[in-house]
């Protein structure tokens, strides 16, 4: 991930875009790109989605998420691992297996 973050920074900095990449705007861009990803699936089955568009929109989502993490000097891999650990406690296998219920309902 560090190589991707370095390339994202270099791309951004070469264009003098850091001034536009404040946390609020990165979060908004992330949300907008997530919506564009969702649009790829709108009114069709998952199998009918254009995988090239999924790839492109997912890359945008990941790029903005990484830039937001980078802004706050967060280790993207570590925060994901921390969240998995938290969810393991909230959703124990013996209670959550096969269920889509929220942890407060288990």
Backbone as CSV, one residue per row, in Angstrom:
resi,resn,N_x,N_y,N_z,CA_x,CA_y,CA_z,C_x,C_y,C_z
1,UNK,0.815,-1.194,0.000,0.000,0.000,0.000,0.860,1.260,0.000
2,UNK,2.026,1.160,0.606,2.891,2.345,0.688,3.289,2.848,-0.707
3,UNK,3.540,1.925,-1.630,3.880,2.339,-2.993,2.716,3.087,-3.645
4,UNK,1.502,2.604,-3.445,0.322,3.272,-3.998,0.160,4.666,-3.390
5,UNK,0.358,4.777,-2.089,0.227,6.076,-1.430,1.284,7.046,-1.947
6,UNK,2.513,6.585,-2.110,3.585,7.434,-2.651,3.233,7.927,-4.051
7,UNK,2.695,7.046,-4.877,2.324,7.443,-6.242,1.141,8.410,-6.236
8,UNK,0.178,8.188,-5.340,-0.947,9.119,-5.214,-0.460,10.498,-4.796
9,UNK,0.446,10.549,-3.823,1.010,11.830,-3.381,1.730,12.522,-4.530
10,UNK,2.561,11.762,-5.248,3.337,12.342,-6.355,2.411,12.881,-7.440
11,UNK,1.382,12.124,-7.791,0.407,12.563,-8.792,-0.260,13.857,-8.347
12,UNK,-0.725,13.868,-7.089,-1.391,15.042,-6.527,-0.447,16.241,-6.477
13,UNK,0.737,16.028,-5.972,1.671,17.135,-5.776,2.181,17.719,-7.090
14,UNK,2.349,16.878,-8.105,2.791,17.374,-9.416,1.766,18.328,-10.025
15,UNK,0.519,18.186,-9.624,-0.563,19.025,-10.157,-0.978,20.133,-9.181
16,UNK,-0.270,20.238,-8.054,-0.573,21.222,-7.019,-2.021,21.104,-6.555
17,UNK,-2.450,19.886,-6.281,-3.824,19.632,-5.856,-3.960,19.421,-4.356
18,UNK,-2.835,19.413,-3.615,-2.945,19.146,-2.178,-3.874,20.150,-1.506
19,UNK,-3.879,21.383,-2.001,-4.737,22.417,-1.404,-6.225,22.061,-1.507
20,UNK,-6.572,21.186,-2.439,-7.969,20.759,-2.599,-8.272,19.491,-1.801
21,UNK,-7.234,18.837,-1.304,-7.388,17.532,-0.657,-7.450,17.658,0.858
22,UNK,-8.339,18.501,1.335,-8.566,18.603,2.774,-9.496,17.447,3.181
23,UNK,-9.547,17.128,4.482,-10.342,15.967,4.905,-11.805,16.015,4.468
24,UNK,-12.433,17.169,4.552,-13.847,17.265,4.158,-14.017,16.908,2.685
25,UNK,-13.206,17.499,1.833,-13.362,17.249,0.404,-12.947,15.831,0.015
26,UNK,-11.959,15.278,0.699,-11.603,13.879,0.444,-12.751,12.957,0.843
27,UNK,-13.391,13.240,1.983,-14.536,12.427,2.412,-15.695,12.554,1.432
28,UNK,-15.947,13.770,0.955,-17.018,13.963,-0.035,-16.688,13.233,-1.338
29,UNK,-15.452,13.348,-1.796,-15.041,12.662,-3.024,-15.173,11.154,-2.865
30,UNK,-14.801,10.649,-1.701,-14.929,9.224,-1.418,-16.381,8.784,-1.505
31,UNK,-17.265,9.560,-0.921,-18.693,9.246,-0.959,-19.236,9.285,-2.388
32,UNK,-18.842,10.275,-3.138,-19.308,10.409,-4.525,-18.812,9.245,-5.371
33,UNK,-17.543,8.893,-5.203,-16.996,7.762,-5.968,-17.651,6.446,-5.554
34,UNK,-17.983,6.300,-4.274,-18.698,5.097,-3.831,-20.067,5.028,-4.497
35,UNK,-20.704,6.180,-4.659,-22.000,6.216,-5.354,-21.835,5.843,-6.820
36,UNK,-20.758,6.299,-7.435,-20.505,5.931,-8.834,-20.248,4.431,-8.960
37,UNK,-19.601,3.846,-7.964,-19.411,2.394,-7.946,-20.765,1.693,-7.838
38,UNK,-21.608,2.176,-6.952,-22.938,1.584,-6.791,-23.738,1.677,-8.084
39,UNK,-23.563,2.770,-8.816,-24.296,2.970,-10.066,-23.980,1.888,-11.095
40,UNK,-22.771,1.348,-11.047,-22.383,0.273,-11.970,-23.315,-0.928,-11.822
41,UNK,-23.856,-1.126,-10.623,-24.720,-2.274,-10.337,-26.204,-1.953,-10.426
42,UNK,-26.530,-0.687,-10.582,-27.932,-0.265,-10.555,-28.741,-0.941,-11.656
43,UNK,-29.852,-1.536,-11.270,-30.832,-2.157,-12.157,-30.299,-3.386,-12.889
44,UNK,-29.285,-4.031,-12.343,-28.781,-5.262,-12.967,-28.262,-6.202,-11.890
45,UNK,-28.062,-7.422,-12.257,-27.484,-8.376,-11.310,-25.981,-8.118,-11.210
46,UNK,-25.368,-8.642,-10.173,-23.920,-8.474,-10.002,-23.162,-9.026,-11.205
47,UNK,-23.678,-10.106,-11.785,-23.014,-10.719,-12.946,-23.095,-9.842,-14.190
48,UNK,-24.081,-8.971,-14.258,-24.247,-8.100,-15.424,-23.393,-6.825,-15.340
49,UNK,-22.820,-6.555,-14.191,-22.023,-5.340,-14.025,-20.781,-5.387,-14.894
50,UNK,-20.423,-4.245,-15.436,-19.225,-4.104,-16.270,-18.002,-4.104,-15.354
51,UNK,-17.220,-5.176,-15.388,-16.084,-5.328,-14.479,-15.036,-4.237,-14.697
52,UNK,-14.897,-3.737,-15.910,-13.940,-2.652,-16.167,-14.361,-1.387,-15.415
53,UNK,-15.653,-1.122,-15.379,-16.151,0.046,-14.631,-16.049,-0.181,-13.133
54,UNK,-16.299,-1.415,-12.681,-16.127,-1.732,-11.259,-14.675,-1.441,-10.865
55,UNK,-13.764,-1.903,-11.663,-12.325,-1.706,-11.394,-11.985,-0.222,-11.318
56,UNK,-12.471,0.542,-12.289,-12.175,1.974,-12.338,-12.761,2.726,-11.145
57,UNK,-14.017,2.473,-10.833,-14.665,3.184,-9.722,-14.114,2.730,-8.376
58,UNK,-13.817,1.447,-8.245,-13.229,0.947,-7.010,-11.848,1.566,-6.781
59,UNK,-11.086,1.742,-7.850,-9.782,2.401,-7.730,-9.942,3.824,-7.204
60,UNK,-10.952,4.536,-7.686,-11.201,5.895,-7.191,-11.554,5.883,-5.702
61,UNK,-12.418,4.960,-5.307,-12.814,4.845,-3.901,-11.576,4.578,-3.035
62,UNK,-10.784,3.622,-3.439,-9.592,3.270,-2.660,-8.590,4.419,-2.617
63,UNK,-8.423,5.117,-3.739,-7.473,6.227,-3.795,-7.861,7.324,-2.812
64,UNK,-9.125,7.721,-2.816,-9.551,8.767,-1.884,-9.479,8.296,-0.435
65,UNK,-9.787,7.045,-0.184,-9.672,6.520,1.180,-8.217,6.538,1.643
66,UNK,-7.313,6.147,0.772,-5.895,6.161,1.136,-5.380,7.580,1.354
67,UNK,-5.814,8.514,0.514,-5.400,9.908,0.700,-5.938,10.485,2.006
68,UNK,-7.150,10.108,2.376,-7.717,10.570,3.635,-6.940,9.983,4.823
69,UNK,-6.648,8.708,4.774,-5.836,8.078,5.818,-4.458,8.734,5.885
70,UNK,-3.867,8.988,4.736,-2.546,9.623,4.675,-2.579,11.017,5.300
71,UNK,-3.644,11.752,5.051,-3.762,13.099,5.620,-3.642,13.062,7.146
72,UNK,-4.277,12.079,7.761,-4.261,11.955,9.218,-3.120,11.073,9.730
73,UNK,-2.230,10.694,8.812,-1.086,9.836,9.146,-1.538,8.529,9.790
74,UNK,-2.612,7.975,9.255,-3.125,6.687,9.709,-2.556,5.586,8.822
75,UNK,-2.210,4.493,9.409,-1.741,3.325,8.678,-2.980,2.574,8.197
76,UNK,-3.259,2.643,6.907,-4.484,2.069,6.355,-4.607,0.584,6.691
77,UNK,-3.533,-0.154,6.550,-3.589,-1.584,6.857,-3.907,-1.807,8.327
78,UNK,-3.287,-1.031,9.211,-3.507,-1.225,10.641,-4.932,-0.873,11.053
79,UNK,-5.495,0.192,10.496,-6.855,0.545,10.901,-7.859,-0.500,10.416
80,UNK,-7.570,-1.135,9.300,-8.427,-2.231,8.824,-8.312,-3.425,9.770
81,UNK,-7.076,-3.780,10.135,-6.873,-4.897,11.061,-7.523,-4.611,12.413
82,UNK,-7.413,-3.366,12.891,-8.056,-2.993,14.151,-9.573,-3.133,14.064
83,UNK,-10.148,-2.741,12.934,-11.600,-2.835,12.752,-12.048,-4.294,12.697
84,UNK,-11.270,-5.138,12.049,-11.597,-6.566,12.011,-11.598,-7.130,13.427
85,UNK,-10.597,-6.760,14.223,-10.518,-7.234,15.606,-11.739,-6.774,16.406
86,UNK,-12.130,-5.527,16.242,-13.315,-5.009,16.926,-14.561,-5.782,16.497
87,UNK,-14.702,-6.000,15.191,-15.872,-6.725,14.681,-15.887,-8.182,15.123
88,UNK,-14.712,-8.775,15.319,-14.663,-10.152,15.828,-15.280,-10.234,17.215
89,UNK,-15.082,-9.180,18.016,-15.680,-9.156,19.356,-17.177,-8.861,19.281
90,UNK,-17.570,-7.969,18.372,-18.985,-7.602,18.253,-19.820,-8.707,17.608
91,UNK,-19.200,-9.466,16.723,-19.904,-10.506,15.975,-19.229,-11.864,16.187
92,UNK,-19.363,-12.451,17.367,-18.749,-13.765,17.590,-19.344,-14.803,16.629
93,UNK,-18.515,-15.682,16.158,-18.929,-16.676,15.164,-20.143,-17.455,15.620
94,UNK,-20.150,-17.873,16.874,-21.249,-18.715,17.348,-22.596,-18.000,17.331
95,UNK,-22.599,-16.670,17.347,-23.854,-15.919,17.308,-24.146,-15.324,15.935
96,UNK,-23.123,-14.989,15.191,-23.314,-14.246,13.943,-23.297,-15.097,12.681
97,UNK,-22.800,-16.303,12.770,-22.678,-17.141,11.573,-24.016,-17.280,10.852
98,UNK,-24.029,-16.891,9.569,-25.220,-17.026,8.735,-26.289,-15.979,8.991
99,UNK,-25.998,-15.001,9.841,-26.996,-13.986,10.184,-26.546,-12.616,9.684
100,UNK,-27.509,-11.834,9.203,-27.225,-10.472,8.765,-27.656,-9.457,9.827
101,UNK,-28.021,-9.939,11.007,-28.474,-9.038,12.059,-27.331,-8.209,12.626
102,UNK,-27.659,-7.008,13.070,-26.683,-6.135,13.704,-26.269,-6.740,15.042
103,UNK,-25.053,-6.415,15.482,-24.520,-7.012,16.705,-25.424,-6.759,17.920
104,UNK,-26.146,-5.652,17.926,-27.031,-5.354,19.060,-28.247,-6.280,19.087
105,UNK,-28.489,-7.002,18.012,-29.633,-7.903,17.933,-29.241,-9.382,18.072
106,UNK,-27.974,-9.651,18.214,-27.516,-11.054,18.312,-27.737,-11.618,19.702
